[in-house]
Amino acid sequence: MTDFASLLQPDRGQPAVSLQLVTKNGFDAWLASRPERARVAVAAQGFKGAADSLAILPGDGPADWSAALGVDAGEPAPWSLAKAAGALPAGAYRLADTAPGQAALGWLLAQHRFARYRENKAAGGPRVMLSGAPAEVHRAVMLAEVTALVRDLVDTPASDLGPAELAAAALEQARALGAEAEETRGEALERGFPMIHAVGRAAGPGREPRLVELRWGNPAHARVAVVGKGVCFDSGGLNIKPASGMRHMKKDMGGAAHALALARLVIGARLPVRLHVLLPIVENAINGNAFRPGDVLRSRAGRTVEIGNTDAEGRLILADALTKAGEESPELLLDFATLTGAARVALGPDLPPLFSNDEALAADLLAAAERETDPLWRMPLWAPYADMLKSEVADFASAGDGSFAGAITAALFLQRFVADATSWAHLDIFAWRQSAKPGRPAGGEALGLRAAFAMLEARYAA
């Protein structure tokens, strides 16, 4: 893991190169205030203040220089310094007229690489940003660390991150955080969490399904449960995916990665909550004992589910985990899941749908998303669409027959396993970036994570 703490340090007056932020609209006034040698250098480099552009400015001596960075108007956004962090030479830097704020995150993550499978693992020399108060630095470093954790877990192929390895990673996090941990598998899983077992049983020896639970905090504090979908690879099961749909299915454990990352933030901030993290972990494989379309599964809640499509497996494992979470009567329940392609059709890859049974919780999450520049979009739990989940042979079906409203019907399915009195939110995330942007390489991505943590901070911070 990148040593982010060495890349962002409290500003105590250390020597540093000055970075000046310039907007396109403010470029002319800024340029007019520069000495002639700086204006000549700016013209030679074609710098006009466009976002993500960079110009080196000469100083009074041979080793004296500064840089101008083009940014959008307003406060520095999370990624406004990312391009510069990847382009500047190694050294220490300080913003001239402002604090980095959210932009510290992009500065840090631009210097992180997933290099497990590369011979050349160097990311260049460290570029250290000198920032404000130690508490602000600590928070930015924590956010960078958990974002990198999500990215690295999602980017690791299923050959090296199957159910056993993901469970081991969760247990390692628990030890490091001082949390209690429990793993359920085998006959105990089949008895207690029958739908998790049914989805994962075809993966075979060494890749058996399991449920990992982490608990932390004072039992007298408010109970908060977080569930994360952990499908280490999704072939689609007997309703096998086409090659194009299967290519990136190592990312189908992205919900579990988000849940682990949120646990690290909550515990790192010492929020006064009793945290319960549940990770149903499986591989949706094809074998003679795989669950089939038309099968009827009995859930942990006792209700029966007719399987409409084995590629709608994530909701099944989440249902058993949500049921277990509800047995401890949390006052707040969150789940993260790479659940439906319909969510991507509706809102694209960068904007996760938010479903919630609680207006206040939804409003708090949306407000936190705006503060953190970590967008979410509220989607309806449209009750009439529950008719699409009717079954002639079971209590209800796992999926509708048609292609309409897939993200909504999936959320309605999950809601059946959440107690009415429990405040619940479901984030249908993509956990992936298809093309690279500054500070955001193609591959695994954290979405909605900062928003969820900011909401919890606002509710529970002492």
C-alpha positions as CSV (number, residue, x, y, z in Angstrom):
1,M,0.0,0.0,0.0
2,T,1.2,3.5,-0.8
3,D,2.5,5.4,2.2
4,F,0.0,8.3,1.9
5,A,1.1,9.8,5.2
6,S,4.4,10.6,3.7
7,L,2.8,12.5,0.8
8,L,0.6,14.9,2.8
9,Q,2.1,16.5,5.8
10,P,1.2,19.4,8.2
11,D,2.6,22.7,7.1
12,R,5.1,23.9,9.6
13,G,6.9,26.3,7.3
14,Q,9.1,23.8,5.6
15,P,10.8,24.8,2.3
16,A,8.5,24.1,-0.6
17,V,7.7,25.0,-4.2
18,S,4.8,27.3,-4.5
19,L,1.7,26.2,-6.5
20,Q,-0.6,28.9,-7.8
21,L,-4.1,28.0,-8.8
22,V,-5.4,29.8,-11.9
23,T,-8.9,29.7,-13.4
24,K,-9.6,30.2,-17.1
25,N,-11.8,33.3,-16.3
26,G,-9.2,34.7,-14.0
27,F,-6.2,34.0,-16.3
28,D,-5.8,37.5,-17.8
29,A,-5.8,39.3,-14.4
30,W,-3.4,36.7,-13.0
31,L,-1.0,37.0,-16.0
32,A,-1.0,40.8,-15.8
33,S,0.3,40.6,-12.2
34,R,3.2,38.3,-13.2
35,P,6.7,39.7,-14.0
36,E,7.8,39.7,-17.6
37,R,9.9,36.5,-17.4
38,A,6.9,34.6,-16.1
39,R,4.7,35.9,-18.9
40,V,7.2,34.8,-21.4
41,A,7.4,31.3,-19.9
42,V,3.6,31.1,-19.7
43,A,3.3,32.0,-23.4
44,A,6.0,29.5,-24.4
45,Q,4.1,26.7,-22.7
46,G,0.7,27.7,-24.1
47,F,-0.8,27.9,-20.6
48,K,-4.2,29.7,-20.4
49,G,-5.6,28.4,-17.1
50,A,-7.6,25.5,-18.5
51,A,-8.4,22.9,-16.0
52,D,-5.7,20.3,-15.5
53,S,-3.1,22.3,-17.4
54,L,0.3,23.2,-15.9
55,A,3.0,25.8,-16.4
56,I,6.5,26.1,-14.8
57,L,7.4,29.7,-13.7
58,P,11.0,30.8,-13.3
59,G,12.1,32.5,-10.1
60,D,15.0,34.8,-9.2
61,G,17.7,32.1,-9.0
62,P,18.6,29.1,-11.1
63,A,16.9,26.6,-8.6
64,D,14.1,29.0,-7.8
65,W,10.8,28.1,-9.6
66,S,7.1,27.8,-9.0
67,A,4.2,26.3,-10.9
68,A,0.7,27.5,-12.1
69,L,-2.1,25.0,-12.1
70,G,-5.3,25.4,-14.1
71,V,-8.4,24.6,-12.1
72,D,-12.1,25.0,-12.4
73,A,-13.6,28.0,-10.6
74,G,-14.5,27.7,-6.9
75,E,-13.0,25.6,-4.2
76,P,-10.5,22.9,-5.3
77,A,-12.5,19.8,-6.2
78,P,-11.3,16.3,-5.2
79,W,-9.4,15.8,-8.5
80,S,-8.3,19.3,-9.4
81,L,-4.7,18.7,-8.2
82,A,-4.4,15.1,-9.5
83,K,-3.0,15.9,-12.9
84,A,-0.3,18.1,-11.3
85,A,0.6,15.4,-8.7
86,G,1.4,13.0,-11.6
87,A,3.3,15.5,-13.6
88,L,5.5,17.5,-11.2
89,P,9.0,16.3,-10.2
90,A,9.6,14.8,-6.8
91,G,9.7,17.4,-4.1
92,A,7.7,19.3,-1.5
93,Y,4.9,21.7,-2.6
94,R,2.6,24.3,-1.0
95,L,-0.5,26.0,-2.4
96,A,0.1,29.7,-2.5
97,D,-3.2,31.2,-1.5
98,T,-5.5,28.4,-0.3
99,A,-5.6,25.1,1.5
100,P,-6.1,22.0,-0.7
101,G,-9.3,20.9,1.0
102,Q,-10.9,18.0,-0.8
103,A,-8.2,18.3,-3.5
104,A,-5.7,16.6,-1.1
105,L,-7.5,13.3,-2.0
106,G,-6.7,13.6,-5.7
107,W,-3.1,14.7,-4.9
108,L,-2.6,11.5,-2.9
109,L,-4.4,9.0,-5.1
110,A,-2.6,10.3,-8.3
111,Q,0.5,8.8,-6.7
112,H,-1.0,5.4,-6.0
113,R,-0.5,2.4,-8.4
114,F,-1.9,-1.1,-8.4
115,A,1.4,-2.7,-9.3
116,R,1.1,-6.3,-8.0
117,Y,1.6,-7.8,-11.5
118,R,4.0,-5.3,-13.0
119,E,7.8,-5.7,-13.1
120,N,8.3,-1.9,-13.1
121,K,6.4,-0.8,-10.0
122,A,7.9,2.7,-9.7
123,A,5.4,5.5,-9.7
124,G,8.1,8.2,-9.7
125,G,9.5,10.2,-6.8
126,P,7.2,11.3,-4.0
127,R,5.5,14.6,-4.3
128,V,4.8,15.9,-0.9
129,M,2.0,18.4,-0.3
130,L,2.3,20.6,2.8
131,S,-1.2,21.2,4.0
132,G,-3.0,22.6,7.1
133,A,-4.0,21.3,10.5
134,P,-2.9,17.7,11.5
135,A,-6.6,16.7,11.8
136,E,-7.3,17.7,8.2
137,V,-4.2,15.9,7.0
138,H,-5.2,12.7,8.9
139,R,-8.7,12.7,7.4
140,A,-7.4,13.1,3.9
141,V,-4.9,10.3,4.4
142,M,-7.6,8.0,5.8
143,L,-9.8,8.6,2.8
144,A,-6.9,7.9,0.4
145,E,-6.0,4.7,2.2
146,V,-9.6,3.3,2.1
147,T,-10.1,4.3,-1.6
148,A,-6.8,2.6,-2.5
149,L,-8.0,-0.5,-0.5
150,V,-11.2,-0.7,-2.6
151,R,-9.3,-0.2,-5.8
152,D,-6.7,-2.8,-5.0
153,L,-9.2,-5.4,-3.9
154,V,-11.4,-4.9,-6.9
155,D,-8.4,-4.9,-9.3
156,T,-7.1,-8.2,-8.0
157,P,-8.2,-11.1,-10.3
158,A,-10.4,-13.9,-9.0
159,S,-7.5,-16.3,-9.4
160,D,-5.8,-14.5,-6.5
161,L,-8.9,-13.2,-4.7
162,G,-11.4,-16.0,-4.4
163,P,-13.8,-16.5,-1.4
164,A,-11.0,-17.7,0.9
165,E,-8.7,-14.9,0.0
166,L,-11.4,-12.2,0.4
167,A,-12.4,-13.6,3.7
168,A,-8.7,-13.7,4.8
169,A,-8.4,-10.0,3.8
170,A,-11.5,-9.2,5.9
171,L,-10.1,-11.1,8.9
172,E,-6.8,-9.3,8.5
173,Q,-8.5,-6.0,8.5
174,A,-10.4,-7.0,11.7
175,R,-7.2,-7.9,13.5
176,A,-5.6,-4.6,12.4
177,L,-8.6,-2.6,13.6
178,G,-9.1,-4.4,16.9
179,A,-12.5,-5.7,15.8
180,E,-14.1,-9.0,16.6
181,A,-14.4,-11.4,13.7
182,E,-16.4,-14.5,12.8
183,E,-16.5,-16.7,9.7
184,T,-19.4,-19.1,9.0
185,R,-19.1,-21.8,6.3
186,G,-19.8,-25.4,5.5
187,E,-22.7,-27.1,7.2
188,A,-23.3,-24.1,9.5
189,L,-23.6,-21.8,6.5
190,E,-26.0,-24.2,4.8
191,R,-28.2,-24.4,7.9
192,G,-28.1,-20.8,8.9
193,F,-27.7,-18.9,5.5
194,P,-29.2,-21.3,2.9
195,M,-29.3,-18.8,0.0
196,I,-25.6,-17.8,0.5
197,H,-24.7,-21.5,0.5
198,A,-26.9,-22.3,-2.6
199,V,-25.3,-19.5,-4.7
200,G,-21.7,-20.4,-3.8
201,R,-21.8,-24.2,-3.5
202,A,-20.9,-24.8,-7.2
203,A,-17.5,-23.2,-6.9
204,G,-15.9,-26.3,-5.4
205,P,-13.2,-27.1,-2.9
206,G,-11.0,-24.2,-1.8
207,R,-13.6,-21.7,-3.1
208,E,-16.5,-22.5,-0.7
209,P,-19.1,-19.8,0.2
210,R,-19.0,-18.1,3.6
211,L,-20.2,-15.2,5.7
212,V,-17.7,-13.0,7.4
213,E,-18.8,-10.7,10.2
214,L,-16.9,-8.0,12.0
215,R,-18.1,-6.3,15.2
216,W,-16.5,-3.3,16.9
217,G,-17.5,-0.7,19.5
218,N,-19.4,-0.4,22.7
219,P,-22.6,-2.5,22.7
220,A,-24.3,0.4,24.5
221,H,-23.8,2.7,21.6
222,A,-26.1,3.1,18.5
223,R,-26.0,0.0,16.4
224,V,-25.0,0.4,12.8
225,A,-24.9,-2.5,10.3
226,V,-23.1,-2.5,6.9
227,V,-23.6,-5.3,4.4
228,G,-21.3,-5.7,1.3
229,K,-21.9,-8.0,-1.6
230,G,-18.9,-10.3,-2.0
231,V,-19.2,-12.2,-5.3
232,C,-15.6,-12.8,-6.1
233,F,-16.4,-13.8,-9.7
234,D,-19.8,-14.0,-11.4
235,S,-20.1,-16.3,-14.4
236,G,-23.8,-15.8,-14.3
237,G,-24.2,-19.4,-13.2
238,L,-26.3,-21.6,-15.5
239,N,-27.8,-18.4,-17.0
240,I,-24.2,-17.8,-18.2
241,K,-23.1,-14.3,-19.1
242,P,-21.7,-13.5,-22.6
243,A,-18.0,-12.9,-22.9
244,S,-18.5,-9.1,-22.8
245,G,-20.5,-9.3,-19.7
246,M,-18.1,-11.6,-17.9
247,R,-14.9,-9.7,-18.7
248,H,-14.8,-7.6,-15.5
249,M,-16.7,-9.8,-13.1
250,K,-13.8,-9.9,-10.7
251,K,-15.3,-6.6,-9.6
252,D,-18.5,-8.2,-8.3
253,M,-17.1,-8.2,-4.8
254,G,-16.9,-4.4,-4.9
255,G,-19.7,-4.1,-2.3
256,A,-17.7,-6.1,0.2
257,A,-14.6,-3.9,-0.5
258,H,-16.7,-0.8,0.2
259,A,-18.1,-2.2,3.4
260,L,-14.5,-3.0,4.7
261,A,-13.3,0.4,3.7
262,L,-16.2,2.1,5.5
263,A,-15.4,0.0,8.6
264,R,-11.8,1.3,8.5
265,L,-13.1,4.9,8.4
266,V,-15.6,4.4,11.2
267,I,-13.1,2.7,13.5
268,G,-10.3,5.1,12.5
269,A,-12.5,8.0,13.5
270,R,-13.6,6.2,16.7
271,L,-17.2,7.0,16.0
272,P,-19.4,6.1,19.1
273,V,-21.3,3.3,17.4
274,R,-21.6,-0.5,17.7
275,L,-20.6,-1.5,14.2
276,H,-21.6,-4.8,12.6
277,V,-20.2,-5.6,9.1
278,L,-21.5,-8.6,7.2
279,L,-19.8,-9.9,4.1
280,P,-21.6,-12.7,2.2
281,I,-18.7,-14.1,0.1
282,V,-19.2,-16.5,-2.8
283,E,-18.2,-17.4,-6.4
284,N,-21.2,-17.8,-8.8
285,A,-19.8,-20.8,-10.7
286,I,-21.2,-23.5,-13.1
287,N,-21.1,-27.1,-12.0
288,G,-23.5,-30.0,-11.6
289,N,-24.6,-28.9,-8.2
290,A,-25.2,-25.2,-9.2
291,F,-28.6,-23.7,-8.4
292,R,-30.9,-23.6,-11.3
293,P,-33.6,-21.3,-12.8
294,G,-36.9,-22.5,-11.4
295,D,-35.4,-23.8,-8.1
296,V,-37.1,-22.7,-5.0
297,L,-34.7,-21.6,-2.2
298,R,-35.6,-21.1,1.5
299,S,-34.1,-18.0,2.9
300,R,-32.7,-17.4,6.4
301,A,-35.9,-15.4,7.0
302,G,-38.0,-18.5,6.3
303,R,-39.6,-17.2,3.1
304,T,-39.2,-19.0,-0.1
305,V,-37.7,-17.6,-3.3
306,E,-38.2,-18.9,-6.8
307,I,-35.1,-18.4,-8.9
308,G,-35.9,-16.6,-12.1
309,N,-32.3,-16.1,-13.3
310,T,-29.1,-17.4,-11.8
311,D,-27.3,-14.2,-12.9
312,A,-29.4,-12.3,-10.3
313,E,-27.5,-14.0,-7.5
314,G,-26.3,-10.9,-5.5
315,R,-29.7,-10.1,-4.1
316,L,-29.9,-13.7,-2.7
317,I,-26.8,-13.6,-0.7
318,L,-27.6,-10.0,0.5
319,A,-31.0,-11.1,1.6
320,D,-29.6,-13.7,4.1
321,A,-27.0,-11.1,5.3
322,L,-29.6,-8.4,5.7
323,T,-31.8,-10.8,7.7
324,K,-28.9,-11.6,10.0
325,A,-28.1,-7.9,10.4
326,G,-31.7,-7.2,11.3
327,E,-31.7,-9.8,14.1
328,E,-29.5,-7.4,16.2
329,S,-32.0,-4.5,15.7
330,P,-29.6,-1.9,14.2
331,E,-30.9,1.7,14.1
332,L,-29.2,2.1,10.8
333,L,-28.5,-0.4,8.0
334,L,-26.5,0.3,4.8
335,D,-25.6,-2.1,2.0
336,F,-23.2,-1.7,-0.9
337,A,-23.6,-3.9,-3.9
338,T,-22.6,-4.1,-7.6
339,L,-26.1,-5.3,-8.1
340,T,-27.7,-4.5,-11.4
341,G,-26.8,-3.6,-15.0
342,A,-30.1,-1.7,-15.0
343,A,-28.6,0.9,-12.6
344,R,-25.8,1.6,-15.1
345,V,-28.3,1.9,-18.0
346,A,-30.3,4.4,-15.9
347,L,-27.5,6.5,-14.4
348,G,-24.3,5.5,-16.0
349,P,-21.1,4.3,-14.3
350,D,-20.3,7.3,-12.1
351,L,-23.6,8.0,-10.4
352,P,-24.8,5.3,-8.0
353,P,-28.5,5.0,-7.3
354,L,-29.6,5.4,-3.7
355,F,-32.7,3.6,-2.5
356,S,-33.9,4.2,1.1
357,N,-37.0,3.5,3.2
358,D,-36.2,6.5,5.4
359,E,-36.6,10.1,4.0
360,A,-34.3,11.6,6.7
361,L,-31.6,9.1,6.0
362,A,-31.9,9.6,2.2
363,A,-31.7,13.4,2.7
364,D,-28.6,13.1,5.0
365,L,-26.8,10.9,2.4
366,L,-27.6,13.2,-0.4
367,A,-26.4,16.2,1.6
368,A,-23.2,14.4,2.5
369,A,-22.7,13.4,-1.1
370,E,-22.9,17.0,-2.2
371,R,-20.5,18.1,0.6
372,E,-18.0,15.5,-0.3
373,T,-18.4,15.7,-4.1
374,D,-19.2,12.0,-4.1
375,P,-22.5,12.0,-6.0
376,L,-25.5,9.8,-5.3
377,W,-29.0,9.9,-7.0
378,R,-32.2,9.0,-5.2
379,M,-34.3,6.3,-6.9
380,P,-37.8,5.2,-5.9
381,L,-38.8,2.1,-4.0
382,W,-41.9,2.1,-6.2
383,A,-44.2,-0.3,-4.4
384,P,-46.5,-1.2,-7.4
385,Y,-43.5,-2.8,-9.1
386,A,-43.4,-5.5,-6.5
387,D,-46.0,-7.2,-8.6
388,M,-43.1,-8.0,-11.0
389,L,-41.7,-10.3,-8.3
390,K,-44.8,-12.5,-8.0
391,S,-44.3,-16.3,-8.1
392,E,-46.9,-19.0,-8.6
393,V,-44.9,-21.6,-6.5
394,A,-43.0,-19.6,-3.9
395,D,-43.5,-16.6,-1.7
396,F,-42.0,-14.4,-4.4
397,A,-39.5,-14.6,-7.3
398,S,-35.9,-13.4,-7.3
399,A,-36.3,-11.3,-10.4
400,G,-39.0,-10.1,-12.9
401,D,-39.6,-11.8,-16.2
402,G,-38.9,-8.6,-18.3
403,S,-36.2,-6.1,-18.5
404,F,-38.1,-3.1,-17.1
405,A,-37.1,-1.4,-13.8
406,G,-34.4,-3.9,-12.9
407,A,-32.6,-1.7,-10.3
408,I,-35.9,-0.9,-8.6
409,T,-37.2,-4.5,-8.5
410,A,-33.8,-5.6,-7.1
411,A,-34.1,-3.0,-4.3
412,L,-37.7,-4.0,-3.6
413,F,-36.5,-7.6,-3.3
414,L,-33.9,-6.5,-0.7
415,Q,-36.4,-4.4,1.1
416,R,-38.4,-7.6,1.9
417,F,-35.6,-8.7,4.2
418,V,-35.3,-5.4,6.1
419,A,-37.5,-4.8,9.1
420,D,-40.0,-1.9,8.6
421,A,-38.6,-0.2,11.8
422,T,-35.0,-0.3,10.5
423,S,-33.7,2.8,8.7
424,W,-32.1,1.3,5.6
425,A,-30.2,2.6,2.5
426,H,-29.1,0.5,-0.5
427,L,-26.3,1.8,-2.9
428,D,-26.2,0.0,-6.2
429,I,-22.6,0.8,-7.2
430,F,-20.5,0.1,-10.2
431,A,-17.1,-0.1,-8.4
432,W,-15.3,0.3,-11.7
433,R,-13.9,3.0,-13.9
434,Q,-13.9,2.3,-17.6
435,S,-11.4,4.9,-18.7
436,A,-8.7,6.8,-16.8
437,K,-8.9,10.3,-15.5
438,P,-6.4,12.2,-13.4
439,G,-6.1,10.4,-10.0
440,R,-8.6,7.8,-11.2
441,P,-7.0,5.0,-13.3
442,A,-9.2,2.6,-15.2
443,G,-10.2,-0.3,-13.0
444,G,-11.6,-0.6,-9.5
445,E,-13.2,2.5,-8.0
446,A,-14.8,3.6,-4.7
447,L,-18.2,5.2,-5.2
448,G,-20.5,6.6,-2.5
449,L,-18.0,5.7,0.2
450,R,-17.0,9.2,1.2
451,A,-20.7,10.2,1.2
452,A,-21.6,7.3,3.5
453,F,-18.8,8.1,5.9
454,A,-19.6,11.8,6.0
455,M,-23.3,11.0,6.8
456,L,-22.2,8.7,9.7
457,E,-19.8,11.4,10.9
458,A,-22.5,14.0,10.9
459,R,-24.9,11.7,12.8
460,Y,-22.5,10.1,15.3
461,A,-19.3,12.2,15.8
462,A,-18.9,13.1,19.4
